[in-house]
Amino acid sequence: MNVSHDKDTALDQALDLFWTKGYASTSLKDLERATGMHPGSLYAAFGSKAKLYCLSLERYAKRLSVLRAELQAQAASPLDGLADFIAIAHPLSDADAPLPVCYLVKATLETSQGNQAIDDKLSELLSQNDATFASIFQQAITAGDLPPQSDATRLARQLSADLAGLCFYALREEDANVIKEMVTDLAKRVRCQR
């Protein structure tokens, strides 16, 4: 098997493990079992647990970005694409996600480990996400789907806060149908802002 393929597979497995258990609760033994790699191989491939965690956060953000871009490209309007992303591809609505919450939000809630690299990576990725939402809202303003006086940055911040709040709520809500209804409602609000 190709070394880079092994590394990619191991990164995917580490991502799922970190997403489910969290950074602090994931031991080196857990990573060994999940990836099938010995400690020396893990360190040679990824450098450290913290670096592996940061890479898993980047990989997750990239996956979401690709899905969001695909849905935007297929949608009739920027707001429809954003609503489709929330309703179809966001982890809150993805039955195949390790947990039905955004990995970045979950990581932010649990990561105050004093690791500046992790804090910086989370801040960078969340800022990129806000910028992407702002860009989509700006496209909607330009297309006439939102009033010209709308503030794309403010709308992006509000959407990020709404999604983070839903993720927080999903961590404590036992009925998946409740979350599904809330996600559907949020997607409808985004679609109907016109």
C-alpha positions in Angstrom: 0.0 0.0 0.0 1.1 3.5 -0.7 2.6 5.4 2.2 0.7 8.6 1.5 -2.5 6.5 1.2 -1.8 5.0 4.6 -1.2 8.4 6.1 -4.5 9.7 4.6 -6.4 6.7 5.9 -4.8 7.1 9.3 -5.7 10.8 9.3 -9.3 9.9 8.5 -9.4 7.4 11.3 -7.8 9.9 13.8 -10.3 12.5 12.7 -13.3 10.3 13.5 -11.7 9.3 16.9 -10.9 12.9 17.9 -14.4 14.0 16.8 -16.0 11.3 18.9 -13.8 11.3 22.0 -12.2 14.7 22.0 -8.6 15.7 22.2 -8.0 15.2 25.9 -9.9 11.9 26.1 -8.0 10.4 23.1 -4.9 8.5 24.3 -2.0 7.5 22.2 -3.2 3.9 22.6 -6.6 4.9 21.2 -4.8 6.4 18.2 -2.7 3.3 17.7 -5.8 1.1 17.7 -7.8 3.4 15.4 -5.0 3.9 12.9 -3.2 0.6 13.1 0.0 2.6 13.5 2.7 2.1 16.2 3.7 5.2 18.2 7.0 5.6 16.3 5.1 5.5 13.0 2.5 8.0 14.3 5.2 10.4 15.4 7.1 10.0 12.1 4.0 10.6 10.0 2.4 13.4 12.0 4.9 14.8 14.5 2.8 14.9 17.7 -0.7 14.3 19.0 -1.4 18.0 18.8 -0.2 18.3 15.2 -2.3 15.2 14.3 -5.3 16.9 15.9 -4.7 20.2 14.0 -4.4 18.2 10.7 -7.6 16.4 11.5 -9.3 19.8 12.0 -8.0 21.1 8.7 -9.1 17.9 6.9 -12.6 18.2 8.4 -12.9 21.9 7.4 -11.7 21.1 3.9 -14.3 18.3 3.5 -17.1 20.7 4.6 -15.7 23.4 2.2 -15.8 21.0 -0.7 -19.4 19.9 0.1 -20.5 23.5 0.5 -18.9 24.5 -2.8 -20.6 21.6 -4.6 -24.0 22.5 -3.3 -23.5 26.2 -4.1 -22.6 25.3 -7.7 -25.7 23.2 -8.1 -28.1 25.6 -6.4 -30.5 28.1 -8.1 -29.2 30.9 -5.8 -26.6 31.6 -3.1 -29.1 31.3 -0.3 -30.5 28.1 -1.7 -27.0 26.6 -1.8 -26.4 27.7 1.8 -29.7 26.3 2.9 -29.0 23.0 1.1 -25.6 22.8 2.9 -27.3 23.2 6.3 -30.1 20.8 5.5 -28.0 18.1 3.7 -24.3 18.3 4.4 -23.8 19.9 7.8 -22.9 17.3 10.5 -26.1 18.2 12.3 -28.0 16.7 9.4 -25.5 14.0 8.3 -26.4 10.6 9.6 -22.9 9.3 8.7 -21.1 11.9 10.9 -19.3 10.4 13.9 -21.3 12.8 16.0 -24.2 15.0 14.9 -22.3 18.2 15.7 -19.7 20.3 13.9 -16.2 19.0 14.8 -14.9 22.6 15.0 -17.6 23.6 17.4 -17.1 20.6 19.6 -13.3 21.1 19.5 -13.8 24.7 20.6 -16.0 23.7 23.5 -13.6 21.2 24.8 -10.2 22.5 23.8 -8.8 24.9 26.3 -5.8 22.7 26.8 -3.2 25.5 26.8 -2.0 24.4 23.4 -1.6 27.6 21.4 -1.2 25.8 18.1 -4.6 24.1 18.6 -6.2 27.4 19.7 -4.7 29.2 16.7 -5.8 26.5 14.2 -9.4 26.5 15.5 -9.5 30.3 15.4 -8.1 30.2 11.8 -10.6 27.6 10.6 -13.6 29.3 12.2 -12.6 32.6 10.8 -12.3 31.0 7.3 -15.8 29.6 7.8 -17.2 33.0 8.7 -15.5 34.5 5.7 -17.1 31.9 3.4 -20.5 32.5 4.8 -20.0 36.3 4.4 -19.0 35.7 0.8 -22.1 33.7 0.1 -24.3 36.4 1.7 -22.5 39.0 -0.3 -23.3 37.1 -3.5 -26.9 37.0 -2.4 -26.9 40.8 -1.9 -25.3 41.3 -5.3 -27.8 39.0 -6.9 -30.7 40.9 -5.4 -31.8 38.1 -3.1 -31.1 40.2 0.0 -31.7 43.9 0.4 -28.7 46.0 -0.7 -28.2 47.5 2.8 -27.7 44.0 4.3 -24.5 43.4 6.1 -22.9 40.2 4.8 -20.4 39.9 7.7 -23.2 40.4 10.3 -25.4 37.7 8.6 -22.4 35.4 8.5 -21.7 35.8 12.2 -25.3 35.2 13.1 -25.4 32.0 11.0 -22.2 30.8 12.7 -23.7 31.5 16.1 -27.0 29.7 15.1 -25.1 26.6 13.9 -22.9 26.6 17.0 -25.9 26.9 19.2 -27.6 24.0 17.5 -24.4 22.0 17.9 -24.3 22.7 21.6 -28.0 21.8 21.9 -27.4 18.6 19.9 -24.8 17.5 22.4 -27.4 17.4 25.2 -30.6 16.5 23.2 -31.4 12.8 23.1 -34.1 13.0 20.5 -32.5 13.2 17.0 -35.9 14.3 15.5 -35.8 17.5 17.6 -32.4 18.4 16.2 -33.6 17.5 12.7 -36.6 19.8 13.0 -34.4 22.7 14.3 -31.9 22.2 11.4 -34.8 22.2 8.9 -36.1 25.4 10.5 -32.7 27.1 10.2 -32.3 26.1 6.6 -35.8 27.5 5.8 -34.9 30.8 7.5 -31.7 31.1 5.4 -33.6 30.2 2.2 -36.5 32.6 2.9 -34.4 35.7 3.9 -35.3 37.2 0.5 
